[in-house]
Amino acid sequence: MKGGGTVKKYILSFGITIGTIAILFFIGNTFHISLLSVQWIYVNEPENFQMEAKGGLIPVAVGLILGFITDYVLSEKEKKQRHQL
């Protein structure tokens, strides 16, 4: 089963990406760190309803970088295992 490892690799990389983003946003919102937090702004007027989100992109960038690193490391590990056979 060749494809099973590939699916697990992508699920793990995606999980690390999403998990890192969630943890960094949680830390930013908990400790009021503006670079790591998301701020939701609501304007609810009779004629106008607006919702705006402001937040730092650092958690997203770090999450994506860690996801790519995870994917690369798992790919290299998979290549080494194939060459040992």
Secondary structure, DSSP 4 states (H G I P E B T S, - for coil): --HHHHHHHHHHHHHHHHHHHHHHHHHHHHTT-GGG-EEEEEEE-SS-EEEEEEE-SHHHHHHHHHHHHHHHHHHHHHHHHHHH-
